[in-house]
Amino acid sequence: MMIDKSGILTINGGSSSIKFALFEMTEFFKLLLSGELENIGTKLAAFNYHNKITGQTNNINIVANDYAHASEFLVDWLEKEKLFASVKAIGHRVVFGMEHTAPEIITPELLVELKNISAYDPEHLPEEIELMELFCNHYPDLTQVACFDTAFHTTLPLVAKMLGLPRKYYNKGIQRYGFHGLSYAFLIGELKVLDGEKAAQGKIILAHLGSGASLAAVKYGKSIDTTMAFTPSSGLPMGSRSGDIDPGVAWYLMKFEKMGHAEFSHLTNHESGLIGISETSSDMRELLEVQLVDKRAAEAIEVFCYQIKKTIGGYAAALCGLDTLVFSGGIGENSPEVRSRICDSMEFLGIELDKLKNDKNEQIISAKKSRVNVRVIKTNEELMIAKLVFDIVNPSIKQNS
């Protein structure tokens, strides 16, 4: 039986989805309820959930013409759930935080500040602010906390943060911020549990590979470089995001294709990457299934793996060596073929996979003779948010990992 008011609800809003999870505030953060609204704004909008207490699972189609409809649906549904009465605090994932280096209790002042920087991340911040305002208005008596994805990367040295633009733009906040920080913080915590403090303080490359994909170089537990920069569209080619492109491409498209800034943003965020190159799908699983008969799908996979391989080499140089490589995210956790392609011919860096272990998606997939420990760790942004919120609402209680 759950202790009254011992729950932490986490809200993870994406550009077309909202994930949620409810944890009991015990020392082990027991998951009670989880779910997701997906494909928001399309005819395929759906809602799925799993109640760990009753075992009830459901997946239903819903009408969610926009983010506001989806958010209201979620609030209405949660209010009917008996478990929701136990919620003491709500944690919100906020992708972009600029100078915010730690979780913060949500206040009207913070929301105004976030609105003022929404232009820096128009793909995420407006919807996230909308979610926070909705939950704050509905539940003004609950402690609500903003957990910033960019916070993990505030340790980046100047040489990694500064872009090659006139310094006046850096002074205005145009720099490398990095994203997927909640995932990376969770992975470092898990690595410490699995391999000990020494490993977690070593030279580490974390690969969060999903529809959004990035890499981070971590030394002494701190981020020293990461692929995503000013926005989550930069870095690696992803499911539908372009990754890094020549600035001249923007000039060319605007001048000769008469493309406006909104069209260009949509192109680089929703029509590029895997779906742009393959012209069929942004889903790596679908591309792998047809690669032998579809040259475009094969090329999309090849570009994705090549760019990651190249980045691993560069980050090993930045770290002055490499002790641990961690694969995570939907692709990183579930695709042996992609991991194998990335690590192929990387023996010169000390990376060698055990084919059988890799094919079985085991936790450690490196060969015994590999100098680099290669791991597969399932990430959990929702649990990371819950732990951060716990520290805010119970500052005097030390967590157990």
C-alpha positions in Angstrom: 0.0 0.0 0.0 1.3 3.4 -0.9 2.0 6.0 1.8 -0.2 9.1 1.3 1.5 11.9 -0.6 4.7 9.9 -1.4 4.5 10.1 -5.1 6.6 11.9 -7.7 5.1 12.5 -11.1 7.4 13.1 -14.0 6.4 14.9 -17.2 8.6 14.6 -20.3 7.3 16.6 -23.2 8.7 16.2 -26.6 7.8 18.0 -29.9 5.1 15.5 -30.7 4.8 13.4 -27.6 4.4 13.5 -23.8 5.7 10.8 -21.6 4.8 10.5 -17.9 5.7 8.3 -15.0 4.7 8.1 -11.3 7.2 6.9 -8.8 6.8 6.0 -5.1 9.3 8.0 -3.0 10.9 5.0 -1.5 14.7 4.5 -1.4 14.4 2.5 -4.7 11.9 4.8 -6.5 9.3 2.1 -7.3 7.5 2.7 -10.6 3.8 2.7 -10.2 2.4 4.1 -13.4 3.8 5.1 -16.8 2.5 6.1 -20.2 2.8 8.3 -23.3 0.8 10.4 -25.6 2.4 10.1 -29.1 1.9 11.4 -32.6 0.3 14.6 -31.2 -1.2 16.7 -34.0 -1.7 13.8 -36.4 -4.5 11.3 -37.1 -2.3 8.7 -35.5 -2.4 10.3 -32.1 -2.6 7.6 -29.4 -2.4 7.2 -25.6 -0.9 4.2 -23.9 -0.3 3.5 -20.2 0.7 0.7 -17.8 -0.5 0.5 -14.2 2.2 -1.5 -12.4 -0.1 -2.0 -9.3 -3.2 -3.4 -11.1 -1.3 -4.8 -14.2 -3.7 -2.8 -16.4 -2.3 -1.9 -19.8 -4.1 0.0 -22.6 -3.4 1.6 -25.9 -6.1 3.8 -27.4 -6.5 6.2 -30.3 -7.3 9.8 -29.2 -8.1 13.1 -30.8 -5.2 15.5 -30.1 -5.2 18.1 -32.8 -2.4 20.0 -31.0 -0.3 20.1 -27.8 -3.0 21.9 -25.8 -5.6 19.2 -26.5 -3.1 16.5 -25.6 -2.1 18.2 -22.4 -5.7 18.7 -21.3 -6.4 15.0 -22.1 -3.5 13.9 -19.9 -4.5 16.1 -16.9 -8.1 14.9 -17.1 -7.0 11.2 -17.3 -4.5 11.6 -14.4 -7.2 13.2 -12.2 -9.3 10.0 -12.6 -6.5 7.8 -11.5 -6.5 6.8 -7.9 -2.7 6.8 -7.7 -2.6 10.4 -8.7 -3.9 11.4 -5.2 -0.6 10.3 -3.8 1.5 12.9 -5.8 3.6 15.2 -3.7 5.6 16.8 -6.4 5.9 17.0 -10.2 9.1 17.1 -12.2 9.2 18.5 -15.7 11.9 17.9 -18.3 12.9 21.2 -19.8 15.2 20.7 -22.9 16.7 24.2 -22.9 17.9 26.1 -19.8 20.8 28.3 -20.9 22.5 29.3 -17.6 20.4 27.1 -15.3 22.8 24.6 -13.8 20.5 22.8 -11.5 16.8 21.8 -11.1 14.6 24.7 -9.9 11.2 25.0 -8.3 8.8 26.4 -10.9 7.7 30.0 -10.2 5.9 32.6 -12.3 9.3 34.4 -12.5 11.0 31.3 -13.9 8.2 30.8 -16.5 8.6 34.4 -17.7 12.4 33.9 -18.0 11.9 30.7 -20.0 9.4 32.5 -22.3 12.0 35.2 -22.9 14.5 32.6 -24.2 11.9 30.5 -26.2 13.4 31.9 -29.5 16.5 29.9 -28.7 14.6 26.6 -28.8 11.2 27.1 -30.6 10.9 23.3 -31.2 10.6 22.4 -27.5 10.3 25.3 -25.1 6.9 26.7 -26.0 5.2 23.3 -25.5 7.2 22.6 -22.3 6.2 26.0 -20.9 2.6 25.3 -21.9 2.7 22.0 -20.0 4.3 23.5 -16.9 1.7 26.3 -16.8 -1.2 23.9 -17.2 0.0 21.6 -14.4 0.8 24.6 -12.1 -2.6 26.1 -12.7 -4.4 22.8 -12.0 -2.2 21.9 -9.0 -1.0 25.1 -7.4 -0.4 23.3 -4.0 2.0 20.7 -5.4 5.8 21.4 -5.6 6.7 21.5 -9.3 10.3 21.4 -10.5 12.0 22.2 -13.8 14.8 19.7 -14.6 17.1 21.1 -17.4 18.6 18.9 -20.1 21.3 21.4 -20.7 22.4 21.5 -17.1 24.7 18.4 -17.5 26.8 20.3 -20.1 27.4 23.5 -18.1 30.8 22.0 -17.4 31.9 22.3 -21.0 35.2 24.2 -21.3 35.3 27.4 -23.4 37.0 25.6 -26.2 34.0 23.3 -26.6 31.3 25.9 -25.9 32.5 28.6 -28.3 31.3 28.5 -31.9 33.3 30.0 -34.7 31.3 33.2 -34.9 32.1 36.8 -33.9 32.5 37.0 -30.1 29.6 39.4 -29.8 27.2 36.5 -30.5 28.8 34.4 -27.9 28.2 37.2 -25.5 24.5 37.1 -26.5 24.3 33.4 -25.6 24.9 31.8 -28.9 27.1 28.8 -28.0 27.2 25.1 -27.6 24.7 24.1 -24.9 24.3 20.3 -25.5 21.2 18.3 -24.8 20.2 14.8 -23.6 21.7 15.8 -20.3 19.2 14.0 -18.1 19.9 10.8 -20.0 23.7 11.3 -19.6 23.4 12.1 -15.9 21.5 8.9 -15.5 24.0 6.8 -17.4 27.0 8.2 -15.4 25.1 7.2 -12.2 24.4 3.7 -13.5 28.0 3.3 -14.6 29.1 4.2 -11.1 26.7 1.5 -9.7 27.8 -1.1 -12.2 31.6 -0.6 -12.5 32.4 1.6 -9.5 33.6 5.1 -8.8 36.9 4.8 -10.7 35.1 3.8 -13.9 32.7 6.7 -13.5 35.6 9.1 -13.1 37.4 7.7 -16.2 37.5 8.7 -19.9 34.0 7.9 -21.2 32.0 8.4 -24.4 28.2 8.2 -24.0 26.2 7.5 -27.1 22.5 8.3 -26.8 21.2 7.0 -30.1 17.5 7.2 -30.8 15.3 9.3 -33.1 17.2 12.1 -31.5 20.9 11.2 -31.3 24.0 12.7 -29.7 27.3 11.7 -28.2 29.0 13.2 -25.1 32.7 13.0 -24.0 32.9 12.8 -20.2 36.0 13.0 -18.0 36.1 12.9 -14.2 32.3 12.6 -14.4 31.9 16.0 -16.2 30.9 16.7 -19.8 33.8 18.1 -21.8 32.2 18.0 -25.2 29.0 16.9 -26.9 27.7 16.8 -30.5 24.5 18.8 -30.1 25.3 22.5 -30.0 23.0 25.6 -30.0 20.0 23.5 -30.8 19.1 19.7 -30.7 19.2 19.8 -34.5 22.9 19.9 -34.7 25.6 17.2 -34.5 24.8 13.8 -35.8 22.2 13.0 -38.5 19.1 11.7 -36.6 15.7 10.3 -37.4 14.4 13.5 -39.0 17.0 16.1 -38.0 19.9 17.0 -40.3 22.7 17.3 -37.8 25.6 19.5 -38.8 25.4 21.1 -42.2 27.4 23.8 -44.1 26.0 27.3 -43.3 26.2 27.9 -47.1 23.4 25.4 -47.6 21.0 27.7 -45.7 22.1 30.6 -47.9 21.6 28.6 -51.1 18.2 27.3 -50.1 17.0 30.8 -49.1 18.3 32.5 -52.2 17.7 29.9 -55.0 14.9 27.8 -53.5 13.1 30.8 -52.0 12.9 29.0 -48.7 11.8 31.1 -45.7 13.2 30.7 -42.2 10.2 28.6 -41.0 10.5 26.3 -44.0 14.2 25.9 -43.3 13.6 25.0 -39.7 11.0 22.5 -40.7 13.3 21.0 -43.3 16.2 20.5 -40.9 14.1 19.3 -38.0 11.4 17.1 -39.6 12.4 16.2 -43.2 16.1 15.4 -42.9 18.4 12.8 -41.3 17.4 9.2 -41.9 14.0 10.0 -43.4 15.6 12.6 -45.7 18.3 10.4 -47.0 16.2 7.2 -47.2 13.1 9.1 -48.5 11.0 6.4 -46.7 11.4 6.2 -43.0 13.0 7.8 -39.9 12.8 4.5 -38.0 16.1 2.6 -37.9 14.3 -0.7 -37.5 12.4 -0.2 -40.8 15.5 0.8 -42.6 17.5 -2.2 -41.4 14.7 -4.5 -42.6 14.8 -3.2 -46.2 18.5 -2.2 -46.6 19.3 -5.2 -48.8 16.7 -4.2 -51.4 16.6 -0.4 -50.9 19.9 1.4 -51.6 18.6 4.6 -50.1 17.9 2.9 -46.8 21.3 1.3 -46.8 23.0 4.7 -47.4 21.0 6.3 -44.6 22.3 3.7 -42.2 25.8 4.0 -43.5 25.8 7.8 -43.0 24.5 7.5 -39.5 27.1 4.9 -38.4 29.9 6.7 -40.1 29.3 10.0 -38.4 29.1 8.3 -35.0 32.3 6.4 -35.7 34.1 9.5 -36.7 32.9 11.4 -33.6 34.1 8.6 -31.3 37.6 9.0 -32.8 37.5 12.7 -32.2 36.3 12.4 -28.7 38.9 9.8 -27.8 41.4 12.5 -28.9 39.7 15.1 -26.8 39.7 12.8 -23.8 43.4 11.7 -24.4 42.3 8.1 -24.4 39.2 6.0 -23.8 38.2 3.7 -21.0 34.5 3.2 -21.5 32.0 3.4 -24.4 28.3 3.3 -23.5 25.5 2.7 -26.0 22.0 3.9 -25.0 18.7 5.2 -26.4 16.3 3.2 -28.6 18.8 2.4 -31.3 21.9 2.1 -29.0 20.1 -0.3 -26.7 18.4 -2.5 -29.3 20.3 -2.6 -32.5 23.3 -5.0 -32.4 24.0 -4.3 -36.1 24.3 -0.6 -35.7 26.6 -1.0 -32.7 28.7 -3.5 -34.7 29.0 -1.2 -37.6 30.0 1.7 -35.4 32.7 -0.3 -33.6 34.0 -2.2 -36.7 37.7 -1.6 -37.3 38.1 0.4 -34.1 40.7 -1.9 -32.7 43.3 0.9 -33.0 41.3 2.7 -30.2 41.1 -0.4 -28.1 37.4 -1.1 -29.1 36.6 -4.8 -29.9 33.2 -6.3 -29.6 32.2 -9.9 -28.6 29.8 -10.8 -31.5 27.8 -13.2 -29.4 27.4 -10.8 -26.5 26.5 -8.0 -28.8 23.9 -10.1 -30.7 22.3 -11.0 -27.3 22.2 -7.3 -26.2 24.1 -8.2 -23.1 25.2 -5.4 -20.6 28.9 -5.8 -21.5 29.5 -6.4 -25.2 33.2 -5.9 -25.5 35.6 -8.8 -26.1 37.8 -9.9 -23.2 40.9 -8.6 -25.1 39.2 -5.2 -25.6 41.1 -2.3 -23.8 37.8 -0.3 -23.8 34.9 -1.5 -21.8 31.8 -1.3 -24.1 28.5 -1.3 -22.3 24.8 -1.2 -23.2 22.8 0.7 -20.6 19.1 1.3 -20.8 18.5 5.0 -20.1 15.7 6.3 -17.9 15.1 10.1 -18.1 11.9 9.8 -16.1 13.7 8.1 -13.2 16.5 10.7 -13.3 13.9 13.5 -13.1 12.3 11.7 -10.1 15.6 11.6 -8.3 16.3 15.3 -9.0 12.9 16.2 -7.7 13.4 14.0 -4.6 16.5 16.0 -3.7 14.5 19.2 -4.0 11.6 18.1 -1.8 13.7 16.1 0.7 17.0 17.9 0.8 18.0 16.3 4.1 17.5 12.7 2.9 20.4 10.9 1.2 19.3 8.8 -1.8 20.3 5.1 -2.2 21.3 4.2 -5.7 
